[in-house]
Amino acid sequence: MAQDPGVCEVVKQLDQACREAGFFYKGHGIPETLVKEVRNITHKFFDLPYEEKLKIKMTAAAGYRGYQRVGENITKGVPDMHEAIDCYKELKQGMYGALGKPMEGCNQWPHNPPNFKELMESYISLCTDLSRKIMRGIALALGGLPDEFEGERGGDAFWVMRLIGYPGVSTANGKCTPENDIGCGAHTDYGLLTLVNQDEDITALQVRNLSGEWISAPPIPGTFVCNIGDMLKILSNGLCESTLHRVINNSLTYRVCVAFFYEPNYDAAVEPLEVCVRRSGGTRRFEKAVYGEHLVSKVQTNFVM
């Protein structure tokens, strides 16, 4: 792979994006009809009456899977102005002992709209394959082997998917004051890589650059916005940046975003790669972190239920 000129050029671009921004656009190769239908069916679900959506209400007993209404998701103590369905790779009972217990359960897929589960599972499979390929490119960009993020680190990669709906400013809180309508507060993502599939006609995602300025990341048809998560920052010894980002929907239009999070193995012990330690001065900048512990610590403080 590393000898192919086309691969080398992509790896060079990935290296620059991961080091300087932590965000980049990526053509995905997933059928555009499927990408759009995933957003469309998500719109249809959020258009349903509140009582219908509550049929799949998120609870701790359900492994934090299911629907949460506007304001139930919390970022740094502040309610976010969005509603969502949270889905995770399903964990069987006892699979990871006490580590996995909080996240055990089956995803709560709505029966209405029809075909929701089948559509999402097809999409998840394609996003998983795409993420694995991107991670191989990032491994090469860091000076490692293509399979650095497989095996014990990510050979049985966990995943998270959030289907998120952001009310327009006229309906979020009854006031036309966009600065008070933070769809999702500033945060970094937990895992390795995030693929963002967002409505094409609304710009709401913002990324903080190295100068501390908030820069809009407008949708570009045929691409996903990709960003680096906390676990990749540790693995890269800080060479890759998990950049702060937020969502502010200043539009009058309801906005949907489908975010797919590609993660390490649930029980992976994540620590800086030796090649990254050498490339960053020889000092380990991060302690070892167990991904499942990191995820649970976030999930258990992120929701009001």
PASEBA-1860 file (N, C-alpha, C; in nm, 3 decimals):
! residues 305
1> MAQDPGVC> 0.082/-0.121/0.000/0.000/0.000/0.000/0.085/0.125/0.000 ~ 0.191/0.126/0.084/0.272/0.246/0.102/0.351/0.281/-0.023 ~ 0.367/0.185/-0.117/0.444/0.210/-0.239/0.358/0.265/-0.353 ~ 0.227/0.259/-0.339/0.136/0.305/-0.444/0.131/0.458/-0.444 ~ 0.162/0.523/-0.560/0.164/0.670/-0.562/0.032/0.734/-0.522 ~ -0.080/0.674/-0.564/-0.210/0.728/-0.526/-0.233/0.719/-0.378 ~ -0.197/0.605/-0.319/-0.210/0.588/-0.175/-0.120/0.687/-0.102 ~ 0.000/0.704/-0.151/0.095/0.797/-0.087/0.040/0.938/-0.082
9> EVVKQLDQ> -0.027/0.981/-0.188/-0.082/1.116/-0.191/-0.195/1.131/-0.090 ~ -0.283/1.030/-0.082/-0.391/1.034/0.016/-0.336/1.033/0.158 ~ -0.235/0.948/0.181/-0.172/0.940/0.314/-0.112/1.075/0.353 ~ -0.049/1.141/0.258/0.010/1.273/0.284/-0.098/1.373/0.324 ~ -0.212/1.369/0.254/-0.322/1.460/0.286/-0.382/1.428/0.423 ~ -0.397/1.299/0.452/-0.449/1.258/0.583/-0.356/1.303/0.695 ~ -0.226/1.288/0.673/-0.127/1.328/0.774/-0.141/1.477/0.806 ~ -0.153/1.558/0.702/-0.167/1.703/0.722/-0.298/1.736/0.793
17> ACREAGFF> -0.407/1.673/0.751/-0.538/1.702/0.811/-0.542/1.661/0.957 ~ -0.488/1.543/0.989/-0.493/1.493/1.127/-0.405/1.575/1.221 ~ -0.295/1.623/1.170/-0.202/1.701/1.253/-0.251/1.845/1.273 ~ -0.301/1.905/1.165/-0.328/2.049/1.167/-0.471/2.083/1.204 ~ -0.566/1.993/1.180/-0.706/2.029/1.200/-0.783/1.927/1.284 ~ -0.758/1.799/1.260/-0.838/1.696/1.326/-0.971/1.674/1.258 ~ -0.998/1.751/1.154/-1.121/1.740/1.073/-1.083/1.739/0.926 ~ -1.160/1.666/0.846/-1.139/1.669/0.702/-1.264/1.617/0.632
25> YKGHGIPE> -1.277/1.647/0.503/-1.385/1.595/0.421/-1.335/1.471/0.347 ~ -1.421/1.371/0.334/-1.381/1.248/0.266/-1.493/1.197/0.177 ~ -1.461/1.178/0.048/-1.555/1.108/-0.039/-1.573/0.968/0.013 ~ -1.698/0.917/0.014/-1.723/0.794/0.089/-1.749/0.670/0.004 ~ -1.795/0.686/-0.118/-1.820/0.570/-0.202/-1.946/0.492/-0.166 ~ -2.018/0.536/-0.064/-2.145/0.473/-0.028/-2.253/0.529/-0.121 ~ -2.344/0.445/-0.171/-2.445/0.496/-0.264/-2.517/0.619/-0.207 ~ -2.522/0.724/-0.286/-2.580/0.850/-0.239/-2.729/0.832/-0.206
33> TLVKEVRN> -2.795/0.739/-0.274/-2.936/0.714/-0.244/-2.952/0.664/-0.100 ~ -2.860/0.579/-0.055/-2.865/0.527/0.081/-2.831/0.637/0.182 ~ -2.730/0.716/0.152/-2.688/0.824/0.241/-2.805/0.921/0.265 ~ -2.877/0.953/0.157/-2.990/1.045/0.169/-3.109/0.979/0.238 ~ -3.134/0.852/0.208/-3.248/0.783/0.269/-3.230/0.768/0.419 ~ -3.107/0.751/0.464/-3.080/0.745/0.608/-3.121/0.876/0.675 ~ -3.089/0.988/0.611/-3.131/1.118/0.666/-3.283/1.134/0.656 ~ -3.339/1.094/0.543/-3.484/1.113/0.522/-3.567/1.034/0.624
41> ITHKFFDL> -3.529/0.909/0.648/-3.607/0.827/0.741/-3.588/0.876/0.885 ~ -3.473/0.936/0.912/-3.450/0.998/1.043/-3.541/1.118/1.061 ~ -3.555/1.201/0.957/-3.651/1.312/0.960/-3.792/1.261/0.989 ~ -3.830/1.152/0.921/-3.965/1.098/0.939/-3.988/1.055/1.083 ~ -3.888/0.994/1.145/-3.904/0.954/1.285/-3.923/1.076/1.375 ~ -3.839/1.176/1.359/-3.848/1.293/1.446/-3.974/1.375/1.421 ~ -4.037/1.355/1.305/-4.165/1.422/1.276/-4.282/1.356/1.348 ~ -4.262/1.238/1.402/-4.371/1.167/1.469/-4.411/1.236/1.600
49> PYEEKLKI> -4.534/1.210/1.647/-4.576/1.265/1.777/-4.482/1.218/1.888 ~ -4.467/1.301/1.988/-4.377/1.272/2.099/-4.408/1.137/2.163 ~ -4.536/1.105/2.178/-4.577/0.979/2.241/-4.527/0.858/2.162 ~ -4.525/0.871/2.030/-4.476/0.762/1.946/-4.325/0.743/1.963 ~ -4.253/0.854/1.971/-4.107/0.847/1.987/-4.070/0.788/2.122 ~ -4.153/0.813/2.223/-4.125/0.762/2.358/-4.132/0.610/2.368 ~ -4.185/0.544/2.266/-4.191/0.398/2.268/-4.052/0.335/2.271 ~ -3.952/0.411/2.228/-3.814/0.360/2.235/-3.730/0.450/2.325
57> KMTAAAGY> -3.787/0.499/2.432/-3.717/0.590/2.524/-3.589/0.527/2.578 ~ -3.482/0.605/2.579/-3.356/0.561/2.636/-3.369/0.542/2.788 ~ -3.311/0.434/2.837/-3.300/0.410/2.980/-3.165/0.344/3.008 ~ -3.120/0.352/3.133/-2.998/0.282/3.171/-3.016/0.132/3.155 ~ -3.136/0.082/3.185/-3.163/-0.061/3.174/-3.152/-0.111/3.031 ~ -3.173/-0.022/2.935/-3.163/-0.058/2.793/-3.021/-0.039/2.740 ~ -2.925/-0.021/2.829/-2.787/0.000/2.785/-2.766/0.135/2.722 ~ -2.842/0.234/2.768/-2.834/0.373/2.717/-2.862/0.380/2.567
65> RGYQRVGE> -2.950/0.293/2.520/-2.989/0.290/2.380/-3.132/0.340/2.367 ~ -3.160/0.417/2.262/-3.295/0.463/2.238/-3.306/0.613/2.224 ~ -3.429/0.661/2.240/-3.464/0.800/2.210/-3.452/0.889/2.333 ~ -3.396/1.008/2.313/-3.400/1.112/2.416/-3.453/1.241/2.356 ~ -3.536/1.309/2.434/-3.600/1.431/2.384/-3.504/1.550/2.392 ~ -3.546/1.663/2.338/-3.466/1.785/2.342/-3.434/1.821/2.487 ~ -3.307/1.846/2.514/-3.263/1.889/2.646/-3.217/1.777/2.737 ~ -3.237/1.651/2.697/-3.194/1.539/2.782/-3.046/1.507/2.767
73> NITKGVPD> -2.986/1.545/2.655/-2.842/1.528/2.638/-2.771/1.650/2.699 ~ -2.668/1.623/2.777/-2.598/1.728/2.850/-2.454/1.737/2.803 ~ -2.405/1.857/2.773/-2.264/1.879/2.743/-2.209/1.980/2.843 ~ -2.116/1.933/2.926/-2.053/2.018/3.027/-2.156/2.090/3.114 ~ -2.259/2.015/3.153/-2.359/2.066/3.245/-2.472/2.146/3.182 ~ -2.467/2.167/3.052/-2.568/2.250/2.984/-2.651/2.162/2.891 ~ -2.786/2.169/2.900/-2.871/2.089/2.810/-2.851/2.129/2.664 ~ -2.843/2.027/2.577/-2.829/2.051/2.434/-2.966/2.057/2.369
81> MHEAIDCY> -2.979/2.147/2.270/-3.105/2.165/2.201/-3.114/2.069/2.082 ~ -3.119/1.940/2.115/-3.143/1.840/2.011/-3.211/1.718/2.071 ~ -3.276/1.642/1.984/-3.329/1.511/2.021/-3.249/1.407/1.942 ~ -3.253/1.281/1.987/-3.165/1.184/1.922/-3.210/1.041/1.950 ~ -3.163/0.950/1.865/-3.165/0.807/1.892/-3.020/0.763/1.903 ~ -2.986/0.695/2.012/-2.851/0.644/2.030/-2.850/0.493/2.008 ~ -2.752/0.445/1.930/-2.737/0.304/1.900/-2.590/0.266/1.923 ~ -2.568/0.143/1.966/-2.433/0.094/1.990/-2.420/-0.048/1.935
89> KELKQGMY> -2.297/-0.087/1.906/-2.273/-0.228/1.876/-2.324/-0.310/1.994 ~ -2.404/-0.412/1.966/-2.471/-0.483/2.074/-2.374/-0.573/2.150 ~ -2.381/-0.567/2.282/-2.298/-0.649/2.369/-2.384/-0.756/2.435 ~ -2.342/-0.880/2.423/-2.414/-0.989/2.489/-2.385/-0.987/2.639 ~ -2.478/-1.038/2.716/-2.465/-1.041/2.861/-2.339/-1.116/2.902 ~ -2.259/-1.052/2.987/-2.137/-1.114/3.039/-2.019/-1.111/2.944 ~ -2.034/-1.052/2.827/-1.930/-1.054/2.724/-1.799/-0.990/2.773 ~ -1.810/-0.881/2.847/-1.692/-0.812/2.898/-1.696/-0.799/3.051
97> GALGKPME> -1.773/-0.883/3.117/-1.781/-0.878/3.262/-1.835/-0.745/3.311 ~ -1.780/-0.696/3.423/-1.826/-0.570/3.482/-1.802/-0.452/3.389 ~ -1.696/-0.460/3.309/-1.664/-0.350/3.216/-1.776/-0.326/3.117 ~ -1.838/-0.435/3.070/-1.941/-0.421/2.968/-2.082/-0.408/3.021 ~ -2.102/-0.435/3.150/-2.236/-0.441/3.207/-2.323/-0.319/3.175 ~ -2.274/-0.195/3.192/-2.361/-0.078/3.168/-2.410/-0.066/3.024 ~ -2.336/-0.124/2.928/-2.370/-0.106/2.787/-2.434/-0.230/2.725 ~ -2.463/-0.330/2.806/-2.527/-0.451/2.753/-2.670/-0.421/2.710
105> GCNQWPHN> -2.712/-0.486/2.603/-2.850/-0.469/2.558/-2.861/-0.468/2.407 ~ -2.983/-0.461/2.360/-3.013/-0.456/2.217/-3.058/-0.315/2.179 ~ -3.028/-0.275/2.058/-3.070/-0.143/2.011/-3.222/-0.137/2.001 ~ -3.277/-0.021/2.033/-3.421/0.001/2.023/-3.451/0.068/1.890 ~ -3.485/-0.012/1.791/-3.518/0.043/1.659/-3.668/0.068/1.653 ~ -3.711/0.182/1.602/-3.855/0.208/1.590/-3.919/0.120/1.482 ~ -4.044/0.081/1.503/-4.120/0.009/1.401/-4.180/0.106/1.299 ~ -4.189/0.231/1.338/-4.243/0.337/1.253/-4.140/0.451/1.250
113> PPNFKELM> -4.091/0.487/1.131/-4.122/0.442/0.996/-4.078/0.296/0.970 ~ -4.145/0.229/0.876/-4.108/0.091/0.844/-3.970/0.084/0.780 ~ -3.907/-0.032/0.792/-3.777/-0.061/0.731/-3.662/0.017/0.796 ~ -3.686/0.076/0.912/-3.585/0.159/0.977/-3.462/0.076/1.015 ~ -3.485/-0.034/1.086/-3.375/-0.119/1.134/-3.290/-0.172/1.018 ~ -3.355/-0.224/0.915/-3.282/-0.283/0.802/-3.196/-0.179/0.731 ~ -3.253/-0.061/0.712/-3.180/0.047/0.645/-3.057/0.087/0.725 ~ -3.075/0.106/0.855/-2.965/0.150/0.940/-2.855/0.045/0.951
121> ESYISLCT> -2.894/-0.082/0.958/-2.793/-0.186/0.970/-2.710/-0.198/0.843 ~ -2.771/-0.177/0.725/-2.695/-0.175/0.600/-2.597/-0.058/0.599 ~ -2.644/0.055/0.644/-2.560/0.176/0.649/-2.444/0.158/0.746 ~ -2.471/0.103/0.863/-2.367/0.080/0.964/-2.258/-0.011/0.909 ~ -2.297/-0.116/0.837/-2.199/-0.208/0.780/-2.106/-0.137/0.682 ~ -2.161/-0.051/0.598/-2.080/0.022/0.500/-1.991/0.126/0.568 ~ -2.044/0.193/0.670/-1.964/0.292/0.744/-1.849/0.225/0.819 ~ -1.873/0.104/0.870/-1.767/0.029/0.939/-1.654/-0.004/0.842
129> DLSRKIMR> -1.689/-0.053/0.724/-1.587/-0.085/0.623/-1.509/0.039/0.581 ~ -1.580/0.149/0.558/-1.516/0.274/0.517/-1.421/0.324/0.627 ~ -1.466/0.318/0.751/-1.384/0.366/0.862/-1.255/0.284/0.875 ~ -1.267/0.154/0.858/-1.149/0.067/0.867/-1.047/0.107/0.760 ~ -1.094/0.138/0.640/-1.003/0.178/0.532/-0.936/0.311/0.564 ~ -1.013/0.406/0.616/-0.955/0.536/0.651/-0.851/0.519/0.761 ~ -0.881/0.434/0.859/-0.786/0.412/0.968/-0.656/0.348/0.918 ~ -0.664/0.266/0.815/-0.541/0.211/0.756/-0.457/0.323/0.695
137> GIALALGG> -0.523/0.419/0.631/-0.450/0.533/0.576/-0.388/0.618/0.686 ~ -0.460/0.637/0.795/-0.406/0.716/0.908/-0.288/0.643/0.971 ~ -0.296/0.509/0.979/-0.184/0.431/1.033/-0.058/0.455/0.950 ~ -0.072/0.453/0.818/0.043/0.480/0.731/0.091/0.623/0.748 ~ -0.002/0.717/0.764/0.036/0.858/0.783/0.119/0.878/0.910 ~ 0.093/0.796/1.009/0.167/0.806/1.136/0.301/0.733/1.131 ~ 0.329/0.666/1.019/0.455/0.594/1.006/0.447/0.450/1.050 ~ 0.327/0.399/1.072/0.309/0.261/1.116/0.270/0.170/1.002
145> LPDEFEGE> 0.232/0.046/1.038/0.183/-0.050/0.941/0.034/-0.026/0.918 ~ -0.020/-0.071/0.804/-0.163/-0.047/0.776/-0.256/-0.105/0.881 ~ -0.214/-0.213/0.948/-0.302/-0.279/1.044/-0.277/-0.239/1.190 ~ -0.213/-0.126/1.214/-0.186/-0.080/1.350/-0.313/-0.073/1.435 ~ -0.426/-0.037/1.372/-0.549/-0.016/1.447/-0.644/-0.135/1.434 ~ -0.588/-0.253/1.410/-0.666/-0.375/1.406/-0.616/-0.467/1.518 ~ -0.643/-0.595/1.510/-0.597/-0.686/1.615/-0.653/-0.649/1.752 ~ -0.566/-0.645/1.852/-0.609/-0.617/1.990/-0.659/-0.474/2.007
153> RGGDAFWV> -0.622/-0.385/1.917/-0.666/-0.245/1.929/-0.802/-0.223/1.865 ~ -0.824/-0.282/1.747/-0.950/-0.254/1.678/-0.997/-0.362/1.583 ~ -0.951/-0.485/1.604/-0.993/-0.594/1.517/-1.139/-0.631/1.533 ~ -1.195/-0.601/1.650/-1.338/-0.620/1.675/-1.397/-0.485/1.716 ~ -1.379/-0.388/1.628/-1.409/-0.249/1.661/-1.551/-0.228/1.711 ~ -1.563/-0.155/1.820/-1.693/-0.112/1.869/-1.740/0.003/1.780 ~ -1.869/0.029/1.779/-1.920/0.147/1.706/-2.036/0.208/1.783 ~ -2.058/0.334/1.757/-2.170/0.410/1.812/-2.233/0.486/1.697
161> MRLIGYPG> -2.365/0.498/1.695/-2.431/0.584/1.597/-2.537/0.667/1.666 ~ -2.533/0.797/1.639/-2.633/0.889/1.692/-2.710/0.951/1.576 ~ -2.841/0.937/1.578/-2.930/1.001/1.482/-2.985/1.125/1.552 ~ -2.947/1.243/1.505/-2.969/1.365/1.582/-3.056/1.462/1.504 ~ -3.153/1.522/1.575/-3.240/1.623/1.515/-3.227/1.755/1.590 ~ -3.197/1.860/1.516/-3.178/1.993/1.573/-3.292/2.086/1.530 ~ -3.380/2.125/1.623/-3.487/2.218/1.587/-3.431/2.349/1.533 ~ -3.507/2.413/1.442/-3.470/2.546/1.395/-3.487/2.648/1.507
169> VSTANGKC> -3.431/2.766/1.488/-3.432/2.867/1.595/-3.572/2.910/1.634 ~ -3.667/2.902/1.541/-3.802/2.950/1.572/-3.879/2.851/1.660 ~ -3.830/2.724/1.665/-3.904/2.623/1.740/-3.826/2.567/1.859 ~ -3.698/2.599/1.869/-3.617/2.537/1.973/-3.658/2.581/2.112 ~ -3.676/2.712/2.132/-3.716/2.758/2.265/-3.814/2.874/2.261 ~ -3.872/2.896/2.143/-3.972/3.001/2.132/-3.915/3.140/2.117 ~ -3.783/3.152/2.109/-3.719/3.282/2.095/-3.628/3.280/1.973 ~ -3.621/3.391/1.905/-3.530/3.401/1.790/-3.396/3.456/1.837
177> TPENDIGC> -3.332/3.384/1.926/-3.201/3.423/1.979/-3.107/3.306/1.961 ~ -3.047/3.294/1.841/-2.968/3.177/1.808/-2.856/3.148/1.907 ~ -2.797/3.252/1.969/-2.686/3.228/2.059/-2.726/3.146/2.181 ~ -2.856/3.140/2.210/-2.903/3.060/2.323/-2.947/2.921/2.280 ~ -2.938/2.892/2.154/-2.984/2.765/2.100/-2.866/2.679/2.056 ~ -2.784/2.638/2.153/-2.670/2.553/2.121/-2.721/2.412/2.098 ~ -2.717/2.369/1.972/-2.767/2.235/1.939/-2.688/2.128/2.010 ~ -2.557/2.144/2.014/-2.468/2.056/2.090/-2.347/2.137/2.131
185> GAHTDYGL> -2.319/2.141/2.261/-2.210/2.222/2.313/-2.073/2.170/2.269 ~ -1.972/2.254/2.288/-1.836/2.220/2.246/-1.787/2.093/2.314 ~ -1.736/1.999/2.234/-1.691/1.871/2.287/-1.596/1.805/2.188 ~ -1.524/1.705/2.235/-1.449/1.616/2.147/-1.519/1.480/2.147 ~ -1.492/1.399/2.045/-1.553/1.266/2.037/-1.466/1.165/2.110 ~ -1.524/1.050/2.146/-1.461/0.958/2.239/-1.361/0.862/2.176 ~ -1.387/0.822/2.051/-1.318/0.706/1.997/-1.205/0.736/1.901 ~ -1.208/0.669/1.783/-1.103/0.684/1.684/-1.140/0.784/1.576
193> LTLVNQDE> -1.255/0.761/1.510/-1.291/0.837/1.390/-1.442/0.853/1.384 ~ -1.488/0.972/1.347/-1.631/1.000/1.332/-1.661/1.035/1.187 ~ -1.770/0.978/1.133/-1.820/1.012/1.000/-1.952/1.086/1.016 ~ -1.960/1.208/0.966/-2.078/1.293/0.984/-2.154/1.306/0.852 ~ -2.276/1.257/0.852/-2.368/1.265/0.738/-2.475/1.369/0.776 ~ -2.469/1.487/0.716/-2.555/1.597/0.758/-2.640/1.650/0.644 ~ -2.756/1.706/0.678/-2.842/1.769/0.577/-2.761/1.867/0.493 ~ -2.787/1.865/0.362/-2.701/1.938/0.269/-2.730/2.087/0.259
201> DITALQVR> -2.844/2.132/0.307/-2.883/2.272/0.285/-2.868/2.359/0.410 ~ -2.808/2.307/0.516/-2.794/2.383/0.640/-2.651/2.372/0.691 ~ -2.589/2.484/0.722/-2.457/2.485/0.784/-2.472/2.513/0.932 ~ -2.436/2.414/1.015/-2.452/2.428/1.160/-2.331/2.377/1.238 ~ -2.255/2.284/1.180/-2.138/2.229/1.247/-2.024/2.330/1.245 ~ -1.961/2.349/1.362/-1.850/2.443/1.374/-1.732/2.373/1.442 ~ -1.611/2.403/1.393/-1.488/2.344/1.444/-1.398/2.455/1.495 ~ -1.333/2.432/1.610/-1.240/2.533/1.661/-1.101/2.507/1.607
209> NLSGEWIS> -1.044/2.608/1.539/-0.911/2.589/1.480/-0.801/2.615/1.583 ~ -0.676/2.605/1.539/-0.562/2.619/1.630/-0.551/2.758/1.689 ~ -0.614/2.856/1.624/-0.613/2.993/1.675/-0.726/3.021/1.773 ~ -0.811/2.919/1.796/-0.922/2.936/1.889/-1.047/2.993/1.825 ~ -1.048/3.004/1.691/-1.165/3.058/1.620/-1.259/2.943/1.582 ~ -1.389/2.974/1.581/-1.489/2.875/1.539/-1.511/2.889/1.388 ~ -1.485/2.780/1.315/-1.494/2.778/1.170/-1.608/2.686/1.129 ~ -1.696/2.731/1.040/-1.807/2.648/0.993/-1.756/2.535/0.904
217> APPIPGTF> -1.822/2.419/0.914/-1.791/2.304/0.828/-1.916/2.273/0.746 ~ -1.939/2.348/0.637/-2.061/2.331/0.559/-2.065/2.195/0.491 ~ -2.186/2.142/0.468/-2.198/2.014/0.397/-2.146/2.026/0.254 ~ -2.077/1.921/0.209/-2.033/1.911/0.070/-2.090/1.780/0.015 ~ -2.181/1.787/-0.081/-2.244/1.665/-0.133/-2.141/1.561/-0.175 ~ -2.170/1.435/-0.145/-2.080/1.326/-0.182/-1.968/1.301/-0.084 ~ -1.966/1.377/0.026/-1.861/1.359/0.126/-1.921/1.345/0.265 ~ -1.842/1.290/0.356/-1.868/1.298/0.499/-1.767/1.395/0.558
225> VCNIGDML> -1.807/1.467/0.662/-1.710/1.535/0.746/-1.655/1.428/0.841 ~ -1.523/1.417/0.848/-1.458/1.319/0.935/-1.379/1.392/1.043 ~ -1.383/1.339/1.164/-1.301/1.400/1.269/-1.241/1.296/1.361 ~ -1.132/1.336/1.423/-1.051/1.249/1.509/-1.109/1.249/1.650 ~ -1.106/1.131/1.715/-1.155/1.118/1.851/-1.044/1.105/1.955 ~ -1.084/1.102/2.081/-0.990/1.101/2.193/-0.895/0.982/2.190 ~ -0.944/0.864/2.151/-0.861/0.744/2.153/-0.749/0.751/2.050 ~ -0.778/0.812/1.933/-0.672/0.826/1.833/-0.570/0.931/1.878
233> KILSNGLC> -0.612/1.031/1.950/-0.518/1.129/2.004/-0.419/1.060/2.097 ~ -0.469/0.968/2.182/-0.380/0.894/2.272/-0.287/0.803/2.193 ~ -0.344/0.724/2.101/-0.264/0.630/2.023/-0.154/0.700/1.944 ~ -0.183/0.820/1.896/-0.085/0.895/1.816/0.009/0.978/1.903 ~ -0.006/0.969/2.035/0.074/1.047/2.130/0.060/1.198/2.105 ~ -0.061/1.236/2.060/-0.090/1.378/2.038/-0.059/1.428/1.899 ~ -0.006/1.341/1.811/0.020/1.385/1.674/-0.110/1.414/1.601 ~ -0.213/1.336/1.630/-0.348/1.361/1.577/-0.429/1.434/1.685
241> ESTLHRVI> -0.504/1.532/1.645/-0.577/1.616/1.739/-0.726/1.584/1.739 ~ -0.782/1.561/1.859/-0.928/1.547/1.870/-0.984/1.687/1.895 ~ -1.029/1.749/1.789/-1.062/1.891/1.789/-1.199/1.919/1.850 ~ -1.207/2.027/1.927/-1.337/2.071/1.978/-1.429/2.109/1.863 ~ -1.556/2.070/1.874/-1.655/2.111/1.776/-1.790/2.126/1.846 ~ -1.881/2.196/1.779/-2.013/2.222/1.836/-2.112/2.237/1.721 ~ -2.240/2.242/1.757/-2.345/2.260/1.656/-2.435/2.374/1.700 ~ -2.453/2.471/1.611/-2.547/2.581/1.632/-2.633/2.593/1.507
249> NNSLTYRV> -2.760/2.556/1.518/-2.850/2.564/1.404/-2.919/2.701/1.404 ~ -2.862/2.794/1.329/-2.920/2.928/1.318/-3.032/2.935/1.215 ~ -3.054/2.826/1.146/-3.158/2.820/1.044/-3.296/2.810/1.108 ~ -3.398/2.846/1.031/-3.536/2.824/1.075/-3.580/2.680/1.048 ~ -3.495/2.604/0.979/-3.530/2.469/0.933/-3.474/2.363/1.027 ~ -3.554/2.262/1.052/-3.511/2.146/1.132/-3.396/2.076/1.059 ~ -3.291/2.041/1.133/-3.171/1.982/1.073/-3.147/1.842/1.131 ~ -3.110/1.749/1.042/-3.075/1.613/1.084/-2.928/1.587/1.054
257> CVAFFYEP> -2.866/1.517/1.146/-2.728/1.471/1.131/-2.721/1.327/1.178 ~ -2.656/1.243/1.100/-2.633/1.104/1.139/-2.483/1.088/1.159 ~ -2.442/1.069/1.284/-2.300/1.059/1.317/-2.265/0.914/1.350 ~ -2.167/0.861/1.277/-2.119/0.725/1.301/-1.981/0.733/1.363 ~ -1.964/0.668/1.478/-1.839/0.674/1.554/-1.771/0.537/1.549 ~ -1.654/0.533/1.489/-1.575/0.410/1.480/-1.477/0.409/1.597 ~ -1.480/0.302/1.676/-1.411/0.299/1.804/-1.310/0.184/1.811 ~ -1.224/0.183/1.912/-1.140/0.064/1.933/-1.225/-0.055/1.978
265> NYDAAVEP> -1.161/-0.171/1.997/-1.228/-0.281/2.064/-1.280/-0.232/2.198 ~ -1.394/-0.282/2.241/-1.455/-0.232/2.366/-1.360/-0.244/2.484 ~ -1.284/-0.353/2.490/-1.196/-0.375/2.604/-1.050/-0.338/2.575 ~ -1.026/-0.264/2.466/-0.889/-0.230/2.428/-0.823/-0.141/2.532 ~ -0.698/-0.174/2.565/-0.615/-0.087/2.648/-0.538/0.004/2.552 ~ -0.575/0.130/2.550/-0.525/0.225/2.451/-0.409/0.305/2.509 ~ -0.295/0.301/2.441/-0.178/0.377/2.484/-0.099/0.418/2.359 ~ -0.010/0.516/2.372/0.062/0.565/2.254/0.140/0.456/2.182
273> LEVCVRRS> 0.132/0.456/2.049/0.210/0.365/1.967/0.357/0.404/1.975 ~ 0.445/0.304/1.975/0.589/0.332/1.985/0.636/0.422/1.871 ~ 0.586/0.397/1.749/0.628/0.478/1.635/0.589/0.625/1.655 ~ 0.475/0.648/1.721/0.430/0.786/1.745/0.509/0.851/1.859 ~ 0.547/0.772/1.958/0.632/0.826/2.066/0.764/0.873/2.008 ~ 0.823/0.792/1.920/0.950/0.830/1.858/0.935/0.956/1.773 ~ 0.825/0.965/1.699/0.805/1.079/1.609/0.769/1.207/1.684 ~ 0.734/1.196/1.811/0.692/1.315/1.886/0.788/1.349/2.001
281> GGTRRFEK> 0.914/1.307/1.985/1.015/1.350/2.082/1.058/1.247/2.183 ~ 0.996/1.129/2.183/1.042/1.022/2.270/0.975/1.013/2.405 ~ 0.886/1.106/2.436/0.817/1.106/2.566/0.671/1.068/2.550 ~ 0.623/0.974/2.633/0.482/0.937/2.632/0.400/1.048/2.698 ~ 0.309/1.105/2.623/0.231/1.218/2.673/0.098/1.178/2.736 ~ 0.061/1.051/2.722/-0.069/1.006/2.771/-0.054/0.874/2.846 ~ -0.133/0.858/2.951/-0.142/0.731/3.022/-0.232/0.634/2.945 ~ -0.220/0.509/2.980/-0.305/0.407/2.920/-0.451/0.432/2.959
289> AVYGEHLV> -0.544/0.410/2.865/-0.688/0.425/2.891/-0.760/0.304/2.833 ~ -0.854/0.248/2.909/-0.937/0.139/2.858/-1.060/0.202/2.792 ~ -1.080/0.171/2.664/-1.187/0.238/2.589/-1.322/0.224/2.656 ~ -1.361/0.104/2.696/-1.492/0.082/2.756/-1.514/0.167/2.880 ~ -1.411/0.182/2.962/-1.421/0.267/3.082/-1.442/0.412/3.042 ~ -1.370/0.456/2.940/-1.383/0.595/2.892/-1.524/0.620/2.840 ~ -1.576/0.526/2.762/-1.711/0.540/2.707/-1.815/0.547/2.818 ~ -1.810/0.453/2.911/-1.910/0.447/3.018/-1.905/0.573/3.104
297> SKVQTNFV> -1.785/0.624/3.131/-1.774/0.746/3.214/-1.842/0.864/3.146 ~ -1.836/0.868/3.013/-1.902/0.975/2.939/-2.053/0.956/2.933 ~ -2.093/0.834/2.896/-2.235/0.804/2.877/-2.314/0.826/3.007 ~ -2.257/0.786/3.120/-2.330/0.794/3.246/-2.343/0.935/3.300 ~ -2.272/1.031/3.240/-2.284/1.171/3.283/-2.342/1.261/3.175 ~ -2.383/1.202/3.062/-2.426/1.282/2.947/-2.577/1.296/2.935 ~ -2.653/1.225/3.018/-2.797/1.223/2.995/-2.875/1.247/3.124 ~ -2.987/1.317/3.108/-3.085/1.332/3.216/-3.201/1.243/3.180
305> M> -3.227/1.140/3.264/-3.331/1.042/3.228/-3.432/1.030/3.342
END
